[in-house]
Amino acid sequence: MKNNMISLRIWSIVLLIALVGCSKDNDLPTGENAGMTGTIYYENFEGFIKIDLATKVKTLLTTTGTYYNWHITADGSTLLEMANGRSAGKPDQIHFTIRNLATTEKIREFFYQPLNGGSIFQGADLSPDKSMICVFPSFEEGFVLINAQSGEVMAHLYDINGEQIPRNQSFSWLPDNSLLIKWKQHILKTKFPFDKIDIVATFDTEEFNALSPNPTGTKIAMAYQGHIAVINADGSDFYMATSGNERESCAVFSPDGRFLLVGTDFRTIGVPGSVPSSQSFMQIIPADGNTYAIDQNNPNVMPVIAQNENSAEPQKGLMVWIP
C-alpha cells in the first residue's frame, strides 16, 4: 500500500465568526407529524436499527454484540461496514465491506492493516462519491484516506502545523468530497490531495464536535457546549438550535435540510468491567434559525416514537436520516 504522510499547514483564513444569531425562516410546518418522512438508521443497545418515519415501524437489522461499526452515505444508497478481521484469520486488520443499502448486496470488501500499529476498532466514513474512506484517528495515527476501490492508502494526515492529530478527532465529508475537521477551536476544510487546509470558522471554545453538514453542504450542525449549534459552511450566521437544562449529543439534517434530528438528554452509562457507554433520545426540531428549549413542551420539538412505544427512541453513536 502506498503511504503518503502529509503534514497539513493552515494556508488561509476563510472567516472568523462572531457568535451572533441569523435571520429566521418561519415557513416550516409544526406539529407531531411535521417532517416525519424518510428512514432513520441508528444504533442502540439492541443493535443496528432503522425506523420508517411514515409508519413508525422499527426494524432490527443486526445485533452488535461483537465489534461492528457502520456508515451510510447521505444519499441513502450505500452502507460501509467495519468489523475486525479475526474470523478471516486477520486479527490485526479492519474488515471493510461496502454494500448496496437497499438490497444488502455486497459491492466489494477488503482488509486494512492500521498504520503504525493503530487500533482495529476505529470507525470510518465513505465519501459522498464513494471513492474514498476516511478512518477516524487512533492514538498511533491521524486521518487515513483509503481508496474505496482498491483498499490502498491514498493519504495519511498525521499532523496539523506539526502537532499530531488526536484520537477520534471529529470530521465530516461535504458533498464535494471536501473534509471538514475539528481542530482545537477551529473548523478546518481540506480536499484531495490534502496538501492545503483552510480555516472555515474559529470559536472562543474547543468544546464542540460531531460536525454534520446538510445535504447541499451549505450548513453545518454540531454539538456545541452541550447543545446543538448551526453555522453556514462559509462560517457565517452562527446560531444555537437548542437550549435547556439537558445535554444534546449530536444532530443530523433531514433529507430536505429543513429539520434536525437531535440526540437529546445525553447521559453516560457505566458498563461493569468495560469502557462507559452513552445514550440519548431522538427528537426532531426545525432547522429554521430559532432556538428550541428541548426540555420544555413545544409542538416544534417532536420525539421519534416507534410503533407501539410511548417515549422517544434511545440511540447511541451514529444517526443517519435518509429519503
Secondary structure, DSSP 8 states (H G I E B T S, - for coil): ----EEEE-EEEE-----------------STTTT--SEEEEE-SS-EEEEETTT--EEEEE--SS--EEEE-TTS-EEEEEEEEGGGTEEEEEEEEEEETTT--EEEEEEE--GGG--S---EEE-TTSSEEEE---SS--EEEEETTT--EEEEEEEETTEE--TT--EEE-TTS-EEEEETTEEEEE-TT---EEEEEE-S-S-EEEEEE-TTSSEEEEEETTEEEEEETTS---EE-EESSS---EEEE-TTSSEEEEEEEEEEE--TTS--EEEEEEEEEE-SS--EETTS--TTSEE---TT--S--EE-S-EEEE-
